[in-house]
Amino acid sequence: MSVSASSPSQAPREDTATRKRHRVRSNYFLVGDLVWVRPAKLPYWPAEVLESDEATNRVRARLLAPPPLPVLAANVAEERRRREQQRKRQAARCAKLEKDEPHHTPTGDGTAADVSAAGAAVDVQAEPEPDVVTASGTDVYFFDKLRTTAELDACLEDRLQRAKHDVAAYEANFTQAVLQANRRVRIPLSAGKLLPYEVCAVGIVHSLMREHIAAPRQPNTGTFEPQTALIRLRAGLENAARDLAGFEFIWVLFQFSFAAPMASGEGQESLRTLLGASATSETEGGEAHSDPVALATSQLDVFRQRQGFDKAAGFKTMIVPPRDEELRGVFATRSPHRPNFIGLSCVRLVAVRGLDIHVADHDLLHGTPVLDIKPYLPFCDAHPDARAGWVEALDASGRGKGDHKYDKQAHLVHRVGPK
């Protein structure tokens, strides 16, 4: 059983020369975004994006609750310097254009006056605005939602560095700017700010495959006799399954509960109970435990053994795929041992009867929690012409190993034998 996004559709292979080439954008800032920018001689400051030039990766943003003008004097000087540099670069480009292609000037008539006018028209303003900062997109960061007072205080201290700098002239303005920005944003946009969240499965799988060795690595490969399974939904989701019957295939998003010791509902509930109890538990002498996390870990070990999870491999960032000999990043494989132990399979839909969804050609073990179901749409889900990275290279080189799971499954009655 593995993460499966296999496509049942087949289509004529597209010529490689006709593939679209998608470039990598330098930034994803839009006008109105709230960001952190750094004015000259000041800490990073909350600001609102005024302009984002993706071609040059240049971002202009206006400071929120800007400090007094004397404090911004260095920023004004820096803005003047940057504008002068930009003017010189544009003038040099125009001069080169006049020399190399005199008949393709910006105005189109090839005169030197047009080239000079184009150079002089670049970013002409009487004076830089003191509360506007121009910066490279690589030095601008999205403003993250600060959820608690502790996060707010930590942000202020981290940015201001009061122990190293005299911030009296702008501390009040900076605090006001952070509060303004925090009121306007709703979510974090930095990966490091993400928090765990709980999900509840919408249904459970009933199938004849009780152990992982009994399941194919991928569905729809033709190496197993067609098998059926039942996805039984929770009560109250009757209407959610309406209109699904007309589709031939569906996507099933599920959890690798056999690979993740704590992926089951019971495991998650036990984890919450143990962590809560360990935080208030006492030793035999009546003293509070100095390390409640360690206590919870030891108790969880007992839970894993009792549930038969003691041999579960857990989550790995690098794994050796069954047919390969090299370590591969887990996101480049279909291994079940993933950060969130989430799998995706495209399976054949047989019938929908109330809360019971019958499927076939699947790789789902008995008892697998189902997180979501979506219809398979051939016009946007099928990509038979797509490259397959290291898997394609491995097959082309002939170095692909035999699948040890295939040999172990040879005795299973539902295994398709040699033709």
C-alpha positions as CSV (number, residue, x, y, z in Angstrom):
1,M,0.0,0.0,0.0
2,S,1.4,3.4,-0.9
3,V,0.5,6.9,-1.8
4,S,-1.1,6.5,-5.1
5,A,-2.0,9.1,-7.7
6,S,-2.0,6.7,-10.7
7,S,-4.2,7.7,-13.6
8,P,-6.5,5.1,-15.2
9,S,-6.8,7.1,-18.4
10,Q,-4.6,6.8,-21.5
11,A,-4.0,9.4,-24.1
12,P,-1.6,9.9,-27.1
13,R,1.9,10.8,-25.9
14,E,2.6,14.5,-26.3
15,D,5.7,15.6,-28.2
16,T,8.4,16.8,-25.8
17,A,9.0,19.8,-27.9
18,T,5.4,21.0,-27.4
19,R,5.6,21.0,-23.6
20,K,5.0,24.3,-22.0
21,R,7.9,25.9,-20.2
22,H,6.9,27.4,-16.9
23,R,9.4,29.8,-15.4
24,V,10.1,30.3,-11.7
25,R,8.7,33.5,-10.4
26,S,11.0,35.7,-8.4
27,N,8.3,36.6,-5.8
28,Y,4.6,36.4,-5.1
29,F,3.8,39.8,-3.6
30,L,0.8,41.7,-4.7
31,V,-0.4,45.3,-4.1
32,G,-2.0,45.5,-0.7
33,D,0.0,42.6,0.9
34,L,1.3,43.2,4.4
35,V,5.0,42.5,4.6
36,W,8.2,43.1,6.6
37,V,10.6,45.5,4.9
38,R,13.8,47.1,6.3
39,P,14.2,50.9,6.1
40,A,17.8,52.1,6.3
41,K,19.2,52.2,9.8
42,L,16.0,50.7,11.3
43,P,14.7,47.2,12.1
44,Y,12.4,45.3,9.8
45,W,9.1,47.2,9.8
46,P,5.5,46.2,8.9
47,A,4.5,47.7,5.6
48,E,1.9,47.5,2.8
49,V,3.0,46.7,-0.7
50,L,2.5,49.6,-3.2
51,E,4.2,48.0,-6.2
52,S,5.8,44.6,-7.0
53,D,7.9,44.5,-10.2
54,E,8.4,40.8,-10.7
55,A,10.7,41.3,-13.7
56,T,13.3,43.1,-11.6
57,N,12.3,41.5,-8.3
58,R,11.7,44.9,-6.8
59,V,9.1,45.7,-4.2
60,R,8.0,49.1,-3.0
61,A,6.1,49.3,0.3
62,R,4.7,52.0,2.6
63,L,5.5,51.7,6.3
64,L,2.6,51.3,8.7
65,A,2.7,53.9,11.6
66,P,6.0,55.3,10.3
67,P,8.4,56.8,12.8
68,P,9.2,60.6,12.9
69,L,10.8,62.1,9.8
70,P,14.2,62.7,11.5
71,V,14.4,58.9,12.1
72,L,13.6,58.3,8.4
73,A,16.3,60.6,7.1
74,A,18.6,57.6,6.4
75,N,15.9,55.9,4.5
76,V,15.3,59.0,2.3
77,A,19.0,59.1,1.5
78,E,19.0,55.4,0.6
79,E,16.0,55.8,-1.7
80,R,17.8,58.6,-3.5
81,R,20.8,56.4,-4.0
82,R,18.8,53.5,-5.3
83,R,16.9,55.7,-7.7
84,E,20.1,57.2,-9.1
85,Q,21.5,53.7,-9.6
86,Q,18.3,52.7,-11.4
87,R,18.4,55.8,-13.6
88,K,22.0,55.0,-14.6
89,R,21.2,51.4,-15.4
90,Q,18.3,52.4,-17.6
91,A,20.3,55.1,-19.3
92,A,23.0,52.5,-20.1
93,R,20.4,50.2,-21.5
94,C,19.0,52.9,-23.7
95,A,22.5,53.9,-24.9
96,K,23.2,50.3,-25.8
97,L,19.8,50.1,-27.6
98,E,20.7,53.2,-29.6
99,K,24.0,51.8,-30.6
100,D,23.0,48.2,-31.4
101,E,19.5,48.7,-32.8
102,P,18.9,52.3,-33.8
103,H,15.7,51.5,-35.7
104,H,14.0,49.8,-32.7
105,T,13.9,52.5,-30.1
106,P,11.1,52.8,-27.5
107,T,9.2,55.2,-29.7
108,G,9.9,53.2,-32.8
109,D,11.3,56.0,-35.1
110,G,15.0,55.4,-34.3
111,T,16.0,58.9,-33.2
112,A,18.5,59.6,-30.5
113,A,16.1,62.1,-28.9
114,D,13.6,59.3,-28.3
115,V,16.3,57.2,-26.6
116,S,17.3,60.1,-24.4
117,A,13.7,60.9,-23.5
118,A,13.1,57.2,-22.6
119,G,16.1,57.3,-20.3
120,A,15.1,60.5,-18.6
121,A,11.6,59.4,-18.1
122,V,12.6,56.5,-15.8
123,D,11.2,56.7,-12.4
124,V,11.1,60.5,-12.2
125,Q,9.8,61.9,-9.0
126,A,10.6,65.1,-7.3
127,E,11.6,63.5,-4.0
128,P,11.4,60.1,-2.5
129,E,8.7,59.6,0.1
130,P,10.2,59.1,3.5
131,D,7.8,56.3,4.5
132,V,8.2,54.2,1.3
133,V,10.9,51.6,1.1
134,T,12.2,50.0,-2.0
135,A,13.8,46.5,-1.6
136,S,14.7,43.4,-3.4
137,G,11.9,40.7,-3.2
138,T,14.4,38.3,-1.6
139,D,14.6,40.7,1.4
140,V,10.9,41.1,1.8
141,Y,8.8,38.7,3.9
142,F,5.1,38.2,4.4
143,F,3.7,39.3,7.8
144,D,2.5,36.3,9.9
145,K,-0.5,36.3,12.2
146,L,0.6,36.6,15.8
147,R,-1.9,34.4,17.7
148,T,-1.0,35.1,21.3
149,T,0.3,37.9,23.5
150,A,3.4,35.8,24.0
151,E,4.0,35.6,20.2
152,L,3.5,39.4,20.0
153,D,6.0,40.1,22.8
154,A,8.5,37.8,21.3
155,C,8.1,39.4,17.9
156,L,8.7,42.9,19.3
157,E,11.8,41.8,21.2
158,D,13.2,39.9,18.3
159,R,12.8,42.8,15.9
160,L,13.8,45.7,18.2
161,Q,16.7,44.0,20.0
162,R,16.4,46.5,22.8
163,A,19.5,45.2,24.6
164,K,21.7,46.2,21.6
165,H,20.0,49.3,20.2
166,D,18.5,52.5,21.4
167,V,14.9,52.2,20.2
168,A,13.3,55.1,22.2
169,A,12.8,57.2,19.1
170,Y,10.7,54.7,17.3
171,E,9.6,51.9,19.7
172,A,6.1,53.3,20.1
173,N,5.6,53.6,16.4
174,F,7.0,50.2,15.7
175,T,4.6,48.6,18.3
176,Q,1.7,50.4,16.8
177,A,2.7,49.2,13.3
178,V,2.9,45.6,14.4
179,L,-0.5,45.8,16.1
180,Q,-2.1,47.4,13.0
181,A,-0.7,44.7,10.7
182,N,-1.7,41.9,13.1
183,R,-5.3,43.1,13.1
184,R,-5.4,42.9,9.3
185,V,-3.9,39.5,8.7
186,R,-5.7,36.2,9.4
187,I,-3.2,33.4,8.7
188,P,0.5,32.6,8.9
189,L,2.4,32.6,5.6
190,S,5.7,31.1,6.9
191,A,6.2,27.4,7.1
192,G,7.8,27.7,10.5
193,K,4.6,29.3,12.0
194,L,2.3,26.3,11.1
195,L,0.6,24.6,13.9
196,P,-0.7,21.0,14.1
197,Y,-4.5,20.5,13.6
198,E,-6.8,17.6,14.1
199,V,-8.9,16.0,11.3
200,C,-11.7,13.5,11.7
201,A,-12.1,10.7,9.1
202,V,-15.3,10.7,7.1
203,G,-15.4,6.9,6.9
204,I,-13.7,3.6,7.3
205,V,-12.6,0.9,4.8
206,H,-13.9,-2.7,4.9
207,S,-11.8,-5.0,2.7
208,L,-10.4,-8.5,2.5
209,M,-6.8,-7.2,2.8
210,R,-5.9,-7.4,6.5
211,E,-2.1,-7.0,6.3
212,H,0.1,-4.7,4.2
213,I,1.7,-7.6,2.5
214,A,-1.7,-8.5,1.0
215,A,-2.2,-5.1,-0.7
216,P,-0.7,-4.1,-4.0
217,R,1.8,-1.3,-4.0
218,Q,-0.3,0.6,-6.5
219,P,-3.9,0.2,-7.6
220,N,-4.9,-0.4,-11.2
221,T,-1.6,-2.1,-12.2
222,G,-3.1,-5.3,-13.4
223,T,-0.9,-7.5,-11.1
224,F,-3.8,-8.3,-8.8
225,E,-7.2,-9.8,-9.5
226,P,-9.9,-7.1,-9.2
227,Q,-10.9,-6.8,-5.5
228,T,-13.8,-4.9,-4.1
229,A,-14.0,-2.9,-0.9
230,L,-16.5,-0.9,1.1
231,I,-16.1,2.7,2.3
232,R,-18.7,3.2,5.1
233,L,-19.3,6.8,5.8
234,R,-20.2,8.4,9.1
235,A,-23.9,9.1,9.8
236,G,-25.0,12.5,8.6
237,L,-23.0,12.4,5.3
238,E,-25.8,10.9,3.2
239,N,-26.1,14.1,1.1
240,A,-22.3,14.4,0.7
241,A,-22.4,11.2,-1.4
242,R,-25.2,12.4,-3.7
243,D,-24.3,12.6,-7.5
244,L,-21.1,10.5,-7.0
245,A,-22.6,7.4,-8.7
246,G,-22.1,8.8,-12.2
247,F,-18.3,8.7,-12.0
248,E,-16.2,5.7,-13.0
249,F,-13.2,6.5,-10.8
250,I,-12.8,8.4,-7.5
251,W,-9.9,9.8,-5.5
252,V,-9.7,8.4,-2.0
253,L,-7.7,10.4,0.5
254,F,-6.8,8.2,3.5
255,Q,-4.5,7.8,6.4
256,F,-1.8,5.1,6.6
257,S,-3.0,3.9,10.0
258,F,-0.8,0.8,9.9
259,A,2.3,3.0,9.3
260,A,1.5,5.7,11.9
261,P,1.3,4.4,15.5
262,M,-0.8,7.4,16.5
263,A,-2.8,7.9,13.3
264,S,-5.9,6.1,14.5
265,G,-8.6,7.9,16.4
266,E,-7.9,5.9,19.5
267,G,-4.2,6.7,19.2
268,Q,-4.8,10.4,19.0
269,E,-7.2,10.4,21.9
270,S,-4.8,8.4,24.0
271,L,-2.0,10.9,23.2
272,R,-4.1,13.8,24.3
273,T,-5.1,12.0,27.5
274,L,-1.5,10.9,28.3
275,L,-0.1,14.4,27.7
276,G,-2.8,16.0,29.9
277,A,-2.4,13.5,32.7
278,S,1.4,13.7,32.6
279,A,1.3,17.5,33.0
280,T,-0.4,17.2,36.3
281,S,0.8,13.8,37.5
282,E,3.0,13.3,40.6
283,T,5.8,11.0,41.5
284,E,5.5,8.4,44.3
285,G,6.9,11.0,46.7
286,G,4.1,13.5,45.9
287,E,6.3,15.8,43.7
288,A,5.4,16.9,40.2
289,H,7.2,15.2,37.4
290,S,10.1,17.3,36.2
291,D,9.7,16.0,32.6
292,P,6.0,15.3,31.7
293,V,6.9,14.8,28.0
294,A,9.2,12.0,28.9
295,L,6.6,10.4,31.1
296,A,4.0,10.6,28.3
297,T,6.5,9.0,25.9
298,S,7.1,6.1,28.2
299,Q,3.3,5.6,28.6
300,L,2.9,5.8,24.8
301,D,5.4,3.0,24.4
302,V,3.2,0.8,26.4
303,F,0.2,1.9,24.4
304,R,2.0,1.0,21.1
305,Q,3.0,-2.4,22.3
306,R,-0.6,-3.1,23.5
307,Q,-2.0,-2.1,20.1
308,G,0.6,-4.0,18.1
309,F,2.3,-0.8,16.8
310,D,5.7,-1.4,18.4
311,K,7.3,-2.4,15.0
312,A,5.9,0.6,13.1
313,A,8.7,2.4,11.2
314,G,7.2,5.9,11.7
315,F,8.0,9.0,9.5
316,K,11.3,9.2,7.5
317,T,12.6,12.1,5.4
318,M,14.7,9.7,3.2
319,I,13.8,6.2,2.2
320,V,15.1,3.5,-0.1
321,P,12.3,2.5,-2.5
322,P,11.7,-1.2,-3.0
323,R,13.1,-1.3,-6.5
324,D,16.0,1.1,-6.0
325,E,19.2,1.1,-4.0
326,E,19.5,4.8,-3.4
327,L,18.0,7.0,-0.7
328,R,15.3,9.2,-2.1
329,G,13.5,12.1,-0.5
330,V,10.1,10.9,0.9
331,F,8.2,13.5,-1.2
332,A,9.7,11.9,-4.3
333,T,8.3,8.5,-3.4
334,R,5.0,6.9,-2.6
335,S,6.2,5.5,0.8
336,P,3.5,5.3,3.5
337,H,6.0,6.6,6.1
338,R,5.3,10.3,5.4
339,P,5.1,13.4,7.7
340,N,1.3,13.2,8.0
341,F,0.9,9.6,6.9
342,I,-1.6,10.6,4.2
343,G,-2.2,8.5,1.1
344,L,-4.1,9.1,-2.1
345,S,-5.5,6.4,-4.4
346,C,-7.5,6.5,-7.6
347,V,-10.0,3.6,-7.3
348,R,-12.9,2.3,-9.4
349,L,-16.3,3.2,-8.2
350,V,-18.7,0.3,-8.2
351,A,-21.8,1.6,-6.5
352,V,-23.1,4.2,-4.0
353,R,-25.8,3.0,-1.6
354,G,-26.6,5.5,1.0
355,L,-23.6,5.7,3.4
356,D,-21.9,2.7,1.7
357,I,-19.5,3.4,-1.2
358,H,-18.4,0.3,-3.0
359,V,-15.1,0.4,-4.8
360,A,-12.7,-1.9,-6.7
361,D,-9.2,-2.1,-8.0
362,H,-7.9,-0.6,-4.8
363,D,-4.9,-0.8,-2.4
364,L,-6.8,-0.1,0.8
365,L,-6.3,-2.2,3.9
366,H,-9.2,-3.2,6.2
367,G,-9.7,-0.5,8.8
368,T,-8.1,2.3,6.9
369,P,-9.6,5.7,7.9
370,V,-10.8,7.7,4.9
371,L,-10.3,11.4,5.1
372,D,-12.0,12.6,1.9
373,I,-13.4,11.5,-1.4
374,K,-13.4,13.4,-4.7
375,P,-14.4,12.5,-8.3
376,Y,-11.8,11.6,-10.9
377,L,-12.0,14.0,-13.8
378,P,-10.1,12.8,-16.9
379,F,-9.8,16.2,-18.5
380,C,-7.7,17.6,-15.6
381,D,-6.5,14.5,-13.6
382,A,-5.0,12.5,-16.5
383,H,-1.4,13.3,-17.4
384,P,-0.1,10.2,-19.2
385,D,2.6,12.2,-20.9
386,A,4.2,13.4,-17.6
387,R,7.8,12.7,-16.8
388,A,8.5,10.3,-14.0
389,G,11.8,11.6,-12.7
390,W,14.1,9.0,-11.1
391,V,11.6,6.2,-11.6
392,E,11.7,6.8,-15.4
393,A,15.5,7.0,-15.3
394,L,15.8,3.8,-13.2
395,D,13.6,1.8,-15.6
396,A,15.5,3.2,-18.6
397,S,18.8,2.1,-17.1
398,G,17.7,-1.4,-16.4
399,R,18.9,-1.1,-12.8
400,G,15.5,-1.5,-11.3
401,K,15.5,-4.3,-8.7
402,G,12.8,-7.0,-8.4
403,D,9.9,-6.3,-6.0
404,H,10.4,-8.5,-2.9
405,K,6.8,-7.9,-2.1
406,Y,5.8,-9.6,-5.4
407,D,7.6,-12.7,-4.4
408,K,6.0,-12.8,-0.9
409,Q,2.6,-12.4,-2.5
410,A,3.0,-15.2,-5.0
411,H,1.1,-17.6,-2.7
412,L,-1.9,-15.3,-2.4
413,V,-5.0,-16.4,-4.3
414,H,-5.8,-13.0,-5.5
415,R,-2.4,-12.5,-7.1
416,V,-2.3,-12.6,-10.8
417,G,0.1,-15.4,-11.8
418,P,2.4,-15.6,-14.9
419,K,0.5,-15.6,-18.2
